[in-house]
Amino acid sequence: MTANLIQLANALSLAALLFVVASGFTLIFGLLRVVNLAHGALYLMGGYIGLTAVKLSDSFVLGILAATVSVAVLGYLLDRFLLDRVKDQDLKQVLLTLGVALVLNDVSLVIWGGDALTVPVPQFLIGAMEVGTAFFPKYRVFVFASGVLTFILLWFLYNRTRLGALIRAGVDDKEMVQAIGVNIKRLFVLTFMLGSALAGLGGILGGAFLTLYPTADSEILVFSLAIVIIGGRGSLGGAAIGSLLVGFLATFGPMWLPELAYFVIFAPMALLLAFRPLGLFGRA
């Protein structure tokens, strides 16, 4: 029973991390209609930059700020100087972001090497906390709380602010938003920067317990794609539900069917697409 509770806590913390990353991905995909295959590389860069900032400043908070701000700037540069040149050209956008992902991966390999690295966490987050008869790692509880806080803040932004209203309107009909006088280009840039910043935040949070290594970007990207497909393009609630489903399957799947770990994750996704091609909360 205790082992199951610990695995449950692991599943929730992984789901929270996946939500932080996938929420940025679904915002970009929902509004810009860009399958940003560099999103995983932005996650990895955020982790590495956050790691460097933490080591230099001995402050986890400064590491989070460095990761989110620097990756938001990378997102701005990617959108402003590269994606802006291939508007409404889906294949070129996919190939472009894939190329950017490969370049960022090689750059991180040159700078930080190929060894697995772990982001240092503050002393008060080291160790375990006792809940009944079980002990849960404090840092995983912190990651779960961070995921919940991210959801609350994004929900408020999405549903209670003018920017959120414009993002929701842009998901439904970006031409109409542009017709009423909104600078759609600026809206696209802000959304891309926000989505990129969430990838950077996920990088430093994940780098402390999943570690950082050269192929971590592709693994987190695959999970993000699965979450967006399950939840539906541009849906914040769908990203949350998809993250919980993928987090639980990724945690308990190897326990139930270790030889079919990926099948346990992606078979339900394929089954869902057969009946709901737009995802649980997707709209045409």
N, C-alpha and C positions, 0 to 999 in steps of 0.2 A: 504493500500500500504506500509506504514511504517513497519507494522508488518511482511509483506512478505519479505521486505528487511532485517529485523533483522534475520528472520529465514533463509534467504539465507546466511547471514554472519555466522550464527551458523552451517549451513550445510557445508560450505567451511572450517571452522576451524576444525570441526569433521573429514571431509575428509582428511585434512592435517595431523591430528594426526594419523588417521588410516593408512595413507600411510607410515608414519615413522615406525610404528610397522610392517605393512604387508610387506614392502620392505625387511626388515630383514628376515622375514619368507619365502618369495619367493626365496631369495638368497640361504638360507639353503635347502629348498625343491628342488630348481632347480638343484643345484650342487650335494648335498650329497644324494638326494633322500630319505631324512628323514622327515617324518611328525612329526615335533618337537612339541609334545603336551605340553612341558614345556615352550613354548615361552610366553604364557600368564603369567605364574608364574615369568618369568624373567622380564616381563613388571612390574609386581607388586613389585618385589624386587627392581627394579630400582627406582620406585616411592618412596618406603619406605626409601631406602638408601639416595636418593636425599633429601627427607624431613628431615632426621636426619642431613645431612650435612648442609643444609640451616639453620636449627635452631642453630647448633653449631657455624657456621662461619658467619651467617647473610649475606651470599653471594649466590645469585641464580646461578651465574656462577660456583662457586665451587660445588654447588649442582649438576649441570649438569655434570661436570667433574667426580664427585664421582659416580654418577649413571651410566654413560656410561663405565667408566673404571672398576668399580667393577663388573658390569654385564658381561662385556667382559671377565673378569677373570673367572667368574662363567661358562660362555660358554666354555672357554678353558678347565676347569676341567671336565665339562660334556662330551665334545667331546673326550678329551684325555684319561680319565680314565673309562668312562662308555660306550659311544657309540662305541669306538674303539674295544670293546670286542664283539660287536654284528653286525659286518659288514655284509651287504647284507642279513640281517635277518629282514625283514620288520615288522613282528608281534612282535618280541622281542624288536625292536626299539620303536615301538608305545607304548608297555606296559612299557618299561623302562622310556621313557620320561613322560608318564602319572604318573608313580610312583614318579619321581623327582618333577613333578608339585605338587602332593599331599604333599610331604615332605616339599617343599618350602612354600606352603600355610600354613601348620601347624606351621612351624618355624616363619613365619611372624606374625601369629596369637599370638604365645607365646610372641614374642618380642614387637610388636606394638599394640596388642589388637584387639578387634573386632569392635571398633567404627570407623566411617567414618572420615578420616583425610584429610586435605587439605594442599598442599604445599604452603607456603607463597611466594608471588611474590614481586618483587621490587616495590618501591613506584611509579616509573614512568609508571608502567604497570597497576596500579590500576585506576579504573574509566572508563569513556567512551570518545570516540572521536567523534566529530560531522562531519558527511558527508551529506551535503545538509540538509534535514529535519529529518534525522535519526541519532541515536546515537548508536555506536558500541563499545562493550567492548574492551579496548586496548589490554588486554591479548589475546583475541581470534584472534585479528589481528596479534599479535606476533606469535601465534601458526601457523596461516596460512602462514606467512612469513617463519617460520622455516621449514614447510613442503615443501614449494617451494625451499628454499635453499638446503634442503636435497636432493630433486629430482635433482637439478642442479649438486650438488657435486657427487651424485651417478652416474648420467648420464656421467659426465666427467670421473669418475673412470672406469665405465663400458665400455665406448667407446673410451677413449683416453689414457689409460695406459696399460702397459704390464699385470698387475694383472687383469685388467678388461678383456683383451683379453683371458687370461687363464681361467677366470671364465666362459666366454661365450663359449669357446671351451670345457670346462669341462661339461657344461650343455648339449652340443650336443653329445660329445663323450669323456668321461673321460678316456677310455682305450687308445685312440689315444694320448691324452695329456701325459699320463704316458709313452707311448712308445717313445716319442721324448725326454725323459730325464727329464721331470718336476717332482719335488717332489710332487706328488699328495696329499700325507698325509699332508704336510705343507700347501698346497693350501686349503685343506679341513679345517684345523684348523683356518687359517686366515679368511676364509669365515664364519665359524661358529662364530668366535669372532666378526666379523663385524656385522653379523645378530643379535647377542646377544646385542651388544652395541646399536644398533638401538632400540631394545626392551627396554633397560634401558633408553635411551633418551625419548622414547615415554612415559615411566612410570612417569618421573618427569614432562614432559609437560602436560600429562593428569591428573596428580595428583593435579594440580592447579585449574582445573575447572570441572573435572568429579569426583574428590575425590578418595581416596584410601580406599578400604574395602575388606574383605576376599574373596568375590566372583567376584571381578573386573577382575581377571585373566581369568576366564572362559568366561566372556562376551567379552573381547577384543580378546580372542582366536577364538571364533566363528566368529566374524567379520573378523578376519584375514584369516581364512579358506575360508570364502565366497569370499573375495577379490581375493585370489590366484586362486580359482576355476574359478571365472569369468574372470580374466585377463590372466590366463595361467601360468603354472609352469616356474619359472625362468625369467619371463618377467617384466622388470622394468616399461615399458610403460603400460603393462597390469595391474600392481599393481596400477599405478596412475589412470587409467580409472576405475578400480574396486573400488578404494577408493572413487572417486567422486560419483559413482553410489550408493554405500552402504551408504555413508555419507548423500546424499540427501534423500534416501529412509528412513534411520533411523531418519532423522529430520522431514520430511514432512509426512511420513507414519502414525505416531500417530495422526497427525492433520486430515488427510483424513479419515483413518479407525482406530480409536483408539483400537477397539476390535480385529483388525487383524494386529497389528503392525509388528510382526515377519513374517507373511504371505506376507506382502508387500515387505519385504526384500528378502526372500528366494524363493518365487514363481518365480520371474524373473531368479534367479540363476538356478532353476530346468528346466525352459523353455530353457534357454541358453544351458544347458548341453545336452538337447534332440537333439539339432541341431549342437552344437560344443562341443563335449565331452572334448576337450583339452583346452577349454577356448577361449577367443577372440584372444589372441596372442600366444597360446600354440603350441608347435610343438612336433611331435612324436619322 
